[in-house]
Amino acid sequence: MNYVLEVLPSLLDGAKMTLQIFCWTLIGSLPLGLIVGLALISRFGLLKAILRFYVWLMRGTPLLLQLIFVFYGLPLVGLTLGRFDAALFAFILNYTAYFAEIFRGGLQSIDKGQYESAKVLRLTYWQTIRKIVTPQVVKIVLPSIGNEVINLVKDSSLVYVIGIGDLLRAGNVATSRDVTLVPLVMVGVVYLVMTAVLTFILRKLEQYYSYWK
C-alpha cells in the first residue's frame, strides 16, 4: 500500500494529460464530424469526393501511424508542431472522420418528408437541422458515438510514441524503474474508472433522449 501511494501521484499527473487529450479531441471532433457529415450528404459533388477520400484515409490507416506522420513527417514540409499540439491535431483529424460517418448515417435515416414539412412551415435549412433533425439524429447516433468516446479514452495511450507524459507512459516509467507490474495494474484500474464514469454518463444521455420516439 505504501508503494501504491508513492506511485499514485505520478499516475494521476499522467491521467490529467490523458483527460486533456480526451476532452479537447471531443470538443474539436464532434462539431467537425457533424459538419463533415452534413457535407457528405450535400449536393456538391467535388466537396463530397474530397471528404470521402479524407474519411477513407483516416479510417483506413492506423491512428498510431497518423500520430507519427504528424509529429515527425510534417516538419519535413516546414510545419512543426509541439508534442501536445501534434497529438491533438492527429486525434481530431482521426475522430472527425469516424464521427462524420456516424452522423452521415444518422442524417440519412431521417425521412425526407420531414424536410418537406419544414419547408411548408417556412423553416430555413439551418432551422430544420437545428430544431427538427438534430434531436432525432442525436438519439439515433448516441450509442455509436458512445462507443467511439470509450475508444478515445483507450486510444489516448498512443501519445506515448511521441514522448507525451500520459497515464500509460507514467506507468511504464514506474514499472521500468521499480521492476514491478503494480504500476501497470494501477494504470488499468484508472482506465477502468474513467470508462465506467463515461459509460454512466452516456447511459444517462440515452435515457434523456429516449422520449424522442
Secondary structure, 3 states (H helix, E strand, C coil): CHHHHHHHHHHHHHHHHHHHHHHHHHHHHHHHHHHHHHHHCCCCHHHHHHHHHHHHHHHHCCHHHHHHHHHHHHHHHCCCCCHHHHHHHHHHHHHHHHHHHHHHHHHHCCCHHHHHHHHHCCCCHHHHHHHHHHHHHHHHHHHHHHHHHHHHHHHHHHHHHHCCCCHHHHHHHHHHHHCCCHHHHHHHHHHHHHHHHHHHHHHHHHHHHHHCC
